[in-house]
Amino acid sequence: MSRRATVSIRVDDGLVLRPASPSVLTELQEAFEETWPEVSRAMPWIDIERDLKQQILSFLDETQRLGRSGLLHHWVMIDPRSERIMGLIGFDRVTRSTKSDWNLGYWVRSLNQKYGVAKRSIRAVLEWLGRGNSIVVELKVDPHNLPGLSTVKHAVREWGGTRAPDGDSAITVAGLRTMHHCYLIEIGDKGSSDMSYRQVRG
């Protein structure tokens, strides 16, 4: 499977995805603190007993380094009209299903929820990653998180995905273990969406 560096994606006039990097540390920390503790559901790696700023910096440093070599991909969701951070979305290799190549996760700032930001971002990054060979992406969601479940099911329907119980797993968030359901979407040569995007610089 070929590797590509993470690049910026212009989704539309109100949404640009930019590669996550330490340059957004302060703004991202403010966004995390604004939506705490909800953000911990999407970022289970956050340890509430440790300094938040240092944890975010370590995450952004690693994301930038591995993104340049194509080993993972994370973007910051930006409103280009205000340069305001609206969320995060990304792919990593921490998969649970034996059939998947990548895991897709996202988080949207509370003030930007219910405006389709997650759905538009998911569509854009699946289009970007799916240029070329067939790839299987998994999405995991707490079935009791109804907004998250709706977003994931929307993507599954749009791309002709399937439920994958073999990838179900318990995820610890803020000390509580919650079973998450797994869904699979095949993209690339066999993907089903025909939506387009524009790659941009910066």
N, C-alpha and C positions, 0 to 999 in steps of 0.2 A: 504494500500500500504506500503510495507516494505521500510525501510530507510537504506541506505548504506553510509558510509563515502566516500568522494571524494578521489580517489587514482590516482596514476600516470598511464598513458597508453602509451606504446611504439607503435607508429603507424608504423614506418619503420625506416630505418637507418638515415633518414634525418629529422625525426619529432618525438618528445616526448611531451606528454601533462602532465604537472605537476600541482598539486593543487595550485591555486593562494594563496599567503601568503605575509606578510609584508617583507619577505626576498628579494623580487624582486622589492621593492619600487623604488630604484634609476634607475634601468634599465628600468622599466616600464614608469617612468616619462620621461626619455629620449626618449623612443619610442613614447609616446603620443605627446611630443613637436615636434618631427620630422615630424609627420603626421598631425599636427594641420593645418586647422580646420577640416579636414576629419574625424578625430577620434570622433568628437562630434556627428556625425551621429549615430555611434554605441554606444556611451556613453552619452545619453541625460541628464543623471543626473549631468554631469559636469557643474558647474556654472562659467562662464568666469570671473565673478566679484570677485570670491573668490580664495584663495590660492590653486593652483593645487596640490601641494605635499600633503597637509593635506587632500584634498578630496580623492586622490588616497589611502592614508594610511587608511582612514576610510573605504573605499571600501574593501581593502585587509584584514583589521582586521575582518570586518563583514563576508566576504567571507570565511575566514579560520574558524571562529567560527561556522558558520552555515553549512559549508561543512563537518566538523567533525561529525555533528549530522544528516547529510543527508537532511537538509532542503533546500539546494540549492547546486549547483555544478558549480564551475568555474575553468578553467585550463588556464595556460600560455602555449602558443605554443613555444616550444624550439627546436632549431637546436642543437642536441647533439654533433655535430662535433665542434661547436664553442661556445656553450652555449648562443647563441644570441637569444633574445626574438623576435619572429616573429608575435605574436598576442595574442588574448584572445578568449576563447569560453566558453559558460556556459549556464546552465539551471536555471531559476527562476520560481516563481509561479505567476508572473504578466502576466496573460493571458487575452485575450479579447474574444475568442470564448468560448461558453458555453460547448463545447465538449472536450476541451483540459485540460490536467493535468499539463503540463509544457510548458514554453516558452523557445525557443532556440535562442540565439543571439551570434554574433561573430564579431571580428574585426581583420584584417590582416594588418600588417605594410606595408607601401607603397612599400618598396624595395622587399618585399616577395610576392607581388601580382602577379597573372598570372602564378603561378607555381603549382597550385593545392593544396596549403596549406589549404585553407578553406574547399574544398571538402573532402580531406582526413581526416581532423579534424572532420567535421560533421559526416562522416561515422563512425569514431571511437567512438565518444561519444554517438551516437544513438545505436550502438552495445552494448556499456557498459551499458547504462541506460535500454536498452530493455531486459536485462537478467531476465526473469521471467514473470510476468503477463503483459497483454496487457496494453499499455500506449499510450496516444495520445499527441503528441508534436506539438506545433504551431510555425511557423516561419513567421515573418512579414518583409516586404521589401517595400521600396519606389519603385514603378513601373518605376520611371524615373531614378533610379540608375541601369543602364543596367548591369554592372558587378555583382552587388548584386543579381539582378533578375535572371541572368543566373545561379548563384550558387545555389540559392534557388530552381529554377525549376529543376536543375540537381538532387538535393536531392529528390525532390518530385517524379520525374520519377523513380529514383533508388529504392525508397521505396514504390511506388504505392500510393502516397499521393494524396490529392485533394485540390482544391481551396475552401476557406471558407469565403465567403463575410460577414457572421455574425460577423467575428472577425476583419474586417477592422476597423482601428482607426487612428485618427489624432495624430501624435506625434510631440511635440515641440522640435526643434533642433536649438540652437543658436537664439532663439526668433521667429523662423518661424515654423508655424504648417503645416505639410505635411501629407497627407493621405497615410497610409501604407496598403498594401494588405496582407491578412492572408492566409496561407496555413497550412494544417494539415497532419501529418504523423503518422500512427499507427505503433508502434513497440512492441517488446515482442513476445508473443506466436503467434501473427498474423502478425509480421513484415515480410518484403519481402526480405531483404538483407541477404546474407550468408557470408559476409566478416568477417574476424576474426581479433583479436587484441591480444596483449600481455600486461597483467597487470604487472607493475614493481614497485619497491620501490624507493623512493627518488625523 
